[in-house]
C-alpha cells in the first residue's frame, strides 16, 4: 500500500475535519527537516506529491472504488486538507472570486478577466496547467509570483501539514515527506490561496482543474464568489465526468452558487446542455445569465494579443463576469469602459495562439487537445499564418486521449480550411519529455507510432518521424526549416499543453 493510501487509512476524512489542529494555525518556531530551504528544494518536494494523472487513473479502475465514491469524497477531503493548512472555507470569503469552469476557453477567459481587473485593482489568478514553470499557475496582476514569494509560502504550508500530521500521531520523519500532504493540484490550490491572503489580495480569478462540482477549487463558499463562468462545453475526462456532454455539463455547472450570477453562452444547437445548465442553476438557487450568440456577433469583440475569432465569446463572458465583480450592473457588452477594452487588448496566455521566432523558424504554438479546440487552431493557423503556397512542419502529440481520432479530425479540418492536401510535408510525433532518455532506457512510443501510421494514411506523401523527447524533435524541425524558403520556415505545435510546454522549454531554456 502506498504511503498516500496509508495516510488515508490512518487519518480518515472525518477525523481530519474534526481534528484539534483545525484551530487557527500557529507556526512552529523550528522548521521541519534540515536541508537548505530554497526554491529548488521546494520544487523537489512538490515533485514528490501524487500527480493529477495518478488521481484520474483511479477513475479508470472502478473495481476498486466507483467514480461516485471517489467524487463524493473529493470536497470533504479538500476541506480537511485546507483546515490542516490552517484555513477554513470561510477564510476564503476574505477574497471575492470569479470562478471559471468549462471544457475549453477557461484559460483565455481567465486571462481576459485578469487583464481587465488589473486595470482597477490588484488581482490574483490561479490557473492550470503550467507550461514552463509551476509559478505560472499563481499570478498577481498577470505576472507569476516570484521565486522568493513562492518558496516562502510553499514551506509555510508544507510545515503546517507536517505539524498537523505529527499532532495526529504520525512519526515526524514520515510526516516531513509526502505522506502527510494532499496530491499535487490540491496542494497548489491551497498554496495559491495562502499567497493571496498573505499578500492582502481581495480580488481573485480562479480556474477549475477538472470538472466543477467535485473540483478542489469548489470548496469556495457562495460568499467568496462574485461571479461564475461556464465556458464552452465538450467531451473531456470521460472516466471522471461522464461520456456525454450533458453529463459533463452537470459537473461543470457545479460551481454555480446560491445568489451568484453564472454566465454562459446560450447554445441553441445544444438544447440538452442548456437544459442541464438551467436545472443545475435552479437546484443551486443561482441566476444563470445566457449570453446570446447574435449579441456577441454584433459586438464583434476586441482585437488583441490572443488571436482567433472564437475569442470574442471568451471575451464576452469575461466582460460580463468582471462587470458583475466590480458592481457595474447591467449584463451588457455595450459601453465597455476604456480600461476594460485595454485589458482585452493586452491579455495573453502562454501556449495559446502563441508565436515564437527563434531565428531558425516561426513556431506556432497552441495546446489544444480536443476535437473542437483543434478546429479553432486550424482556423487561427491557416487564416493568419499560412500563405496559399506555404507548408507547415507539424509537431503533434496526445498521450491521454485517442491520438489517431484527434489527428484524423485535425488533418481533415486542415485540408478543408486550406482547400488543399499538401499543408503538411513533414510531421514529427514525439513524447512530451524534454530530456533524452538515459543510457539503456527505452521509452514507449507506441502512441507516436499509431499517430505516424495514421498520418501516412491521411497524407501519403508526408515525411513522418517519431521521437521520444522534445529536444530531438525541435532539432529535427530546425533542420527541416533550414531547407525551406524564408516564408516556409513555420512549425505548428499542437495536440497537448504538455507538449507545448516542453517545446517552449527547448526554445526558451
C-alpha positions in Angstrom: 0.0 0.0 0.0 1.4 3.4 -1.0 2.1 6.0 1.7 -0.7 8.1 0.4 -3.3 5.4 0.8 -1.8 4.5 4.2 -2.4 8.1 5.2 -6.0 7.9 4.2 -6.4 4.8 6.4 -4.7 6.4 9.4 -6.2 9.8 9.0 -9.8 9.3 7.8 -11.6 12.4 6.4 -13.9 12.7 9.4 -11.0 12.8 11.8 -9.2 15.4 9.7 -12.3 17.6 9.7 -12.7 17.3 13.5 -9.0 17.4 14.4 -8.0 19.9 17.0 -5.3 21.2 14.7 -8.1 22.9 12.8 -7.9 25.7 15.2 -6.2 28.9 13.9 -2.7 27.8 13.0 0.4 28.9 15.0 3.6 28.2 13.1 6.3 26.2 14.7 9.4 28.2 15.6 11.6 25.4 14.2 11.2 24.3 10.6 10.9 20.5 9.9 13.9 19.0 8.0 17.5 20.0 7.8 18.0 20.7 4.1 18.5 24.2 2.7 15.1 25.7 2.1 15.3 27.3 -1.3 13.3 27.3 -4.5 14.9 24.2 -5.9 14.1 22.2 -2.8 10.5 23.4 -2.9 10.3 22.0 -6.5 11.9 18.8 -5.4 9.3 18.3 -2.6 6.5 19.3 -4.9 7.5 16.6 -7.3 7.0 14.0 -4.6 3.3 14.6 -4.5 0.9 12.4 -6.4 0.2 13.8 -9.8 -3.1 14.6 -11.3 -2.6 11.7 -13.7 -2.4 9.2 -10.8 -5.6 10.6 -9.4 -7.5 10.5 -12.7 -6.3 6.9 -13.2 -8.2 5.9 -10.1 -11.4 6.6 -12.0 -10.3 4.1 -14.7 -10.2 1.2 -12.2 -13.8 1.1 -10.9 -13.4 -2.4 -9.5 -11.6 -0.7 -6.5 -13.8 2.4 -6.0 -16.5 3.7 -8.2 -16.3 7.2 -9.7 -19.3 8.1 -7.5 -17.4 7.0 -4.3 -14.3 9.0 -5.4 -16.3 12.1 -6.3 -18.3 12.1 -3.1 -15.2 12.1 -1.0 -13.5 14.9 -3.0 -14.9 18.1 -1.3 -14.8 16.7 2.2 -11.2 15.7 1.7 -10.2 19.1 0.2 -11.9 20.8 3.1 -10.0 18.7 5.5 -6.7 19.4 3.8 -7.5 23.1 3.8 -8.1 23.0 7.5 -4.9 21.1 8.2 -3.2 24.0 6.4 -4.8 26.4 8.9 -7.8 27.7 6.9 -11.5 27.2 6.7 -13.7 27.7 3.6 -15.0 30.8 5.4 -11.4 32.3 5.5 -11.6 32.3 1.7 -14.5 34.7 1.8 -12.0 37.4 2.7 -11.5 37.4 -1.1 -14.0 37.6 -3.9 -13.5 35.1 -6.7 -14.5 34.9 -10.4 -14.8 31.1 -10.7 -14.4 29.6 -14.2 -15.2 26.1 -15.4 -15.7 24.6 -18.8 -14.1 22.2 -21.3 -12.4 24.9 -23.5 -11.8 28.6 -23.2 -11.2 28.5 -19.5 -7.6 29.8 -19.7 -8.5 32.5 -22.2 -11.4 33.7 -20.1 -9.2 33.8 -17.0 -6.6 35.8 -18.9 -9.2 38.3 -20.1 -10.8 38.7 -16.7 -7.4 39.1 -15.1 -6.2 41.7 -17.5 -9.4 43.7 -17.1 -9.5 43.5 -13.3 -5.8 44.5 -13.1 -6.7 47.9 -14.6 -8.7 48.6 -11.4 -7.2 46.5 -8.6 -4.5 44.1 -7.6 -5.8 40.7 -8.8 -4.6 37.2 -8.0 -5.0 34.4 -10.6 -4.9 30.6 -10.2 -4.9 28.5 -13.3 -3.6 25.2 -14.6 -1.6 23.6 -16.0 1.7 25.4 -16.3 3.9 25.2 -19.4 7.4 26.1 -18.3 7.4 26.6 -14.6 4.9 25.9 -11.8 4.8 29.6 -10.7 2.8 30.3 -13.9 -0.2 28.9 -12.1 -0.2 31.6 -9.4 -0.1 35.1 -10.7 -0.5 38.6 -9.4 -1.7 41.1 -11.9 -1.0 38.5 -14.6 2.7 38.0 -13.6 3.8 34.7 -12.0 4.8 35.2 -8.3 8.5 35.4 -7.7 10.7 32.5 -6.6 11.1 34.1 -3.1 7.3 34.5 -2.6 6.6 31.0 -3.9 9.3 29.4 -1.8 8.4 31.1 1.5 4.7 30.3 1.1 5.5 26.7 0.0 7.4 25.9 3.1 4.8 27.6 5.4 2.1 25.3 4.0 4.4 22.2 3.9 5.3 22.7 7.6 1.7 23.3 8.6 0.7 20.0 7.1 3.7 18.2 8.6 3.0 19.6 12.1 -0.7 18.6 11.8 0.2 15.0 10.9 2.7 14.8 13.8 0.0 16.1 16.2 -2.3 13.3 14.9 0.3 10.6 15.7 2.4 10.3 12.6 6.2 9.9 13.1 8.0 13.2 12.4 10.3 11.6 9.8 7.4 10.2 7.8 5.3 13.4 8.3 8.0 15.6 6.8 7.6 13.8 3.5 4.7 13.5 1.0 2.7 11.0 3.1 1.2 13.9 5.1 0.4 16.0 2.1 -2.5 16.1 -0.5 -2.0 15.4 -4.1 -0.3 18.0 -6.4 -3.3 20.0 -7.5 -4.8 20.3 -4.1 -1.6 21.4 -2.6 -1.1 24.1 -5.2 -4.7 25.3 -4.8 -4.2 25.7 -1.0 -0.8 27.4 -1.7 -2.4 29.9 -4.1 -5.0 31.0 -1.6 -2.3 31.2 1.1 -0.2 33.5 -1.1 -3.2 35.7 -1.9 -4.2 36.0 1.7 -0.7 36.8 2.8 -0.4 39.5 0.1 -3.7 41.0 1.1 -5.3 40.4 -2.3 -9.1 40.6 -2.3 -9.9 40.0 -6.0 -9.2 36.6 -7.5 -9.8 34.8 -10.8 -9.7 31.1 -10.3 -9.9 28.2 -12.8 -11.3 24.8 -12.1 -8.8 21.9 -12.6 -11.2 19.2 -13.8 -15.0 19.4 -13.7 -16.5 21.7 -11.2 -18.9 20.1 -8.7 -16.1 18.0 -7.1 -13.1 20.1 -8.2 -10.7 21.2 -5.4 -11.4 24.8 -6.1 -15.1 24.3 -5.3 -14.6 24.4 -1.6 -15.3 28.1 -2.1 -18.4 29.2 -0.2 -21.0 31.3 -2.0 -20.0 34.4 -0.2 -16.5 34.0 -1.6 -17.7 34.1 -5.3 -18.7 37.2 -7.1 -19.5 35.6 -10.4 -19.2 32.1 -12.1 -18.4 31.4 -15.7 -19.1 28.2 -17.6 -17.2 28.4 -20.9 -17.7 26.2 -23.9 -18.5 22.5 -23.2 -17.4 19.3 -24.8 -16.3 15.7 -24.2 -13.3 15.5 -21.8 -12.1 13.4 -18.9 -14.8 10.8 -19.6 -13.9 8.4 -16.7 -14.3 11.2 -14.2 -17.1 13.3 -15.7 -19.2 11.0 -17.9 -19.4 10.0 -21.6 -21.9 12.6 -22.8 -21.7 16.4 -23.0 -24.8 16.6 -20.8 -23.2 14.5 -18.0 -20.1 16.7 -18.3 -22.2 19.8 -18.1 -23.7 18.6 -14.8 -20.2 18.6 -13.3 -19.1 21.9 -14.8 -22.2 23.7 -13.6 -21.4 22.6 -10.1 -19.6 25.9 -9.5 -22.9 27.8 -9.6 -23.7 29.2 -6.2 -26.8 30.5 -4.4 -27.4 34.1 -5.1 -24.5 34.4 -7.5 -24.8 35.1 -11.2 -23.4 32.4 -13.5 -22.5 33.4 -17.1 -22.6 31.1 -20.1 -23.2 31.2 -23.9 -26.7 30.3 -25.0 -26.2 27.2 -27.1 -29.2 26.9 -29.4 -27.8 23.8 -31.1 -27.3 22.0 -27.8 -30.7 22.1 -26.1 -29.7 19.2 -23.8 -26.8 21.1 -22.5 -28.8 24.2 -21.8 -31.5 22.1 -20.1 -28.9 20.7 -17.7 -27.4 24.2 -17.0 -30.8 25.6 -16.2 -31.8 22.8 -14.0 -28.5 23.0 -12.1 -28.9 26.7 -11.7 -32.4 26.2 -10.3 -31.1 23.5 -7.9 -28.4 25.8 -6.6 -30.6 28.9 -6.5 -28.2 30.6 -8.8 -29.0 33.1 -11.6 -28.0 31.8 -15.0 -27.2 34.6 -17.5 -27.3 33.2 -21.0 -25.3 35.3 -23.5 -26.9 35.2 -26.9 -24.6 34.4 -29.8 -26.1 37.1 -32.1 -25.4 39.7 -29.3 -21.7 38.7 -29.3 -21.6 38.7 -33.1 -23.0 42.3 -33.2 -20.5 43.4 -30.6 -17.6 41.7 -32.5 -15.1 41.5 -29.7 -11.8 43.4 -29.2 -8.7 42.7 -31.3 -5.8 41.8 -29.1 -2.8 39.6 -28.5 -4.9 36.4 -28.3 -6.0 35.6 -31.8 -8.9 33.7 -33.2 -12.5 34.7 -34.0 -13.7 32.3 -31.3 -12.1 34.5 -28.6 -14.9 37.0 -28.8 -17.1 34.5 -26.9 -14.5 34.2 -24.1 -14.1 37.9 -24.1 -17.9 38.4 -23.7 -18.1 36.0 -20.8 -15.1 37.7 -19.1 -16.6 41.1 -19.6 -19.9 40.1 -18.0 -18.2 38.5 -15.1 -15.9 41.4 -14.5 -18.8 43.9 -14.7 -20.6 41.8 -12.0 -17.4 41.5 -9.9 -16.9 45.3 -10.0 -20.6 46.0 -9.3 -21.1 47.9 -12.5 -24.6 46.4 -13.0 -26.3 45.5 -16.3 -25.2 42.4 -18.1 -24.2 44.0 -21.4 -21.3 44.3 -23.9 -22.1 47.8 -25.0 -20.4 50.9 -23.5 -17.4 49.0 -22.1 -15.1 51.3 -20.1 -11.8 52.1 -21.9 -9.8 50.4 -19.1 -11.6 47.1 -19.8 -11.0 47.5 -23.6 -7.3 47.9 -22.9 -7.3 44.8 -20.7 -8.9 42.8 -23.5 -6.3 44.1 -25.9 -3.4 43.2 -23.6 -4.5 39.8 -22.3 -2.1 37.0 -23.1 -1.8 33.3 -22.3 1.3 31.1 -22.7 0.8 28.3 -25.2 -2.4 29.6 -26.7 -2.2 31.2 -30.2 1.4 31.9 -29.3 4.0 32.8 -31.9 7.8 32.4 -31.2 10.5 33.2 -33.6 13.9 31.7 -32.6 15.7 32.7 -35.8 15.5 29.2 -37.2 11.8 29.1 -37.7 8.5 30.7 -36.8 6.8 28.5 -34.1 3.0 28.5 -33.9 2.1 27.0 -30.5 -1.3 26.1 -29.2 -2.0 23.4 -26.6 -5.5 22.5 -27.9 -6.3 18.9 -27.1 -9.9 18.3 -28.0 -11.6 18.0 -31.4 -13.3 21.3 -31.1 -10.3 23.3 -29.8 -8.1 21.8 -32.5 -10.6 23.0 -35.1 -10.0 26.5 -33.7 -6.3 26.0 -34.0 -6.7 25.2 -37.7 -8.7 28.4 -38.2 -6.1 30.5 -36.4 -3.0 29.0 -38.1 -4.4 28.7 -41.6 -6.2 32.0 -41.7 -3.4 34.0 -40.1 -0.1 32.2 -40.8 -0.4 30.1 -44.0 0.1 31.6 -47.4 -1.5 30.0 -50.5 1.6 28.1 -51.4 3.2 27.6 -48.0 3.5 24.5 -45.9 3.9 23.7 -42.2 6.1 21.4 -40.3 3.8 19.6 -37.7 4.8 18.6 -34.2 2.0 16.7 -32.6 1.3 14.6 -29.5 -1.5 13.5 -27.2 -0.7 10.9 -24.6 -4.1 10.6 -22.7 -6.7 10.7 -25.5 -7.3 8.8 -28.7 -4.5 10.3 -30.8 -5.4 8.7 -34.1 -9.0 10.1 -33.9 -7.8 13.5 -32.9 -5.2 13.6 -35.6 -7.5 12.4 -38.2 -10.1 15.0 -37.4 -7.4 17.7 -37.2 -5.8 16.9 -40.6 -9.1 16.7 -42.4 -10.1 20.1 -41.0 -6.7 21.5 -42.2 -7.4 20.1 -45.7 -10.9 21.6 -45.7 -9.9 25.0 -44.3 -6.8 25.4 -46.6 -8.5 23.9 -49.6 -5.6 21.6 -50.4 -3.9 18.4 -49.4 -0.2 19.4 -49.0 -0.2 21.7 -46.0 1.9 19.2 -44.0 5.0 17.9 -45.8 6.7 16.9 -42.6 5.1 15.6 -39.4 7.0 14.8 -36.2 5.4 12.8 -33.4 7.1 13.0 -30.0 6.6 12.2 -26.4 6.4 15.2 -24.1 9.7 14.5 -22.1 12.2 17.3 -22.6 15.4 15.3 -21.9 16.8 12.4 -23.9 16.4 9.0 -22.2 19.3 7.8 -20.0 21.7 5.2 -21.3 19.8 1.9 -21.5 16.4 3.5 -21.0 13.7 2.7 -23.6 10.6 4.8 -23.8 7.3 3.6 -25.0 6.5 5.3 -28.3 3.5 3.1 -29.3 1.2 6.2 -29.3 3.6 8.0 -31.6 3.8 5.0 -33.9 0.0 4.9 -34.1 -0.1 8.6 -35.0 2.6 8.2 -37.6 0.8 5.3 -39.3 -2.4 7.4 -39.3 -0.6 10.4 -40.8 0.8 8.2 -43.6 -2.7 7.1 -44.5 -4.0 10.6 -44.4 -1.2 12.2 -46.4 0.8 9.6 -48.2 3.5 12.0 -49.3 4.2 13.4 -45.8 7.6 12.7 -44.4 6.9 11.3 -40.9 9.3 10.8 -38.0 9.0 9.6 -34.4 10.9 10.9 -31.3 11.0 10.0 -27.6 11.9 13.5 -26.5 11.3 17.1 -27.5 15.0 18.2 -27.7 15.5 15.9 -30.7 12.1 16.8 -32.2 13.0 20.5 -32.0 16.4 19.9 -33.5 14.8 18.0 -36.4 12.3 20.7 -37.0 15.0 23.3 -37.1 17.0 21.1 -39.6 13.9 20.8 -41.8 13.3 24.5 -41.6 16.8 25.3 -42.9 15.9 23.6 -46.2 12.8 25.8 -46.7 12.3 29.2 -48.2 12.1 32.0 -45.7 8.3 32.1 -46.0 8.1 28.4 -45.3 10.0 28.1 -42.0 6.9 27.6 -39.9 6.3 24.9 -37.3 2.9 24.2 -35.9 3.0 22.6 -32.4 -0.4 21.4 -31.0 -2.3 18.5 -29.5 -1.2 18.9 -25.9 -0.4 21.7 -23.5 2.2 19.4 -22.0 3.8 19.1 -25.4 3.7 22.9 -26.0 5.2 23.5 -22.5 8.1 21.1 -23.2 8.8 22.7 -26.6 8.8 26.1 -25.0 11.4 24.9 -22.6 13.6 23.9 -25.5 13.0 27.2 -27.4 13.4 29.3 -24.3 15.7 27.4 -21.9 
